[in-house]
Amino acid sequence: MAGSRGGAPPRYWMTVRVIAGQPAVLVSEEFESGLVAAAAPVRDATGTIVGAFNVSAPSFRVEGHEADLVAAVREAAADLSAAITAGAMEPGDAGVSVD
C-alpha cells in the first residue's frame, strides 16, 4: 500500500503515534474475547522507546482493578527504563516473555 510502512495501512501508524505518546494503554477484549492487556513503553536515556512492558490476563481476574493493573505496568516499565538509563542493563537484556 502506498504511503505505508511495513505493509500496514497509514491509519495503523497514525494510531501507533497517538498511543506512543501515552504513559500506558489498556485494551479490553479488543483482540480476543475475555482478554485484557495493559502495556507501557520502556525508554532509554534519550527518551527513545526501546521496548514495552506488557501484561495480559483473563478479564474476570482484572475486572474492577484495571487502574491497578495500569499503575503496576507503568511502574514496571519505569523501573526497566531507569535500569537502562543507569546503565545497569542494555535494552535487549530484558527480552523475556513469560506465558
Buried (B, 14 or more C-beta within 10 A) or exposed (E): EEEEEEEEEEEEBEEEEEEEEEEBBBBEEEEEEEBBBBBBBBBBEEEEEBBBBBBBBEBEEBEEEBEEBBBBBBEBBBEBBEBBBEEEEEBEEBEEEEE
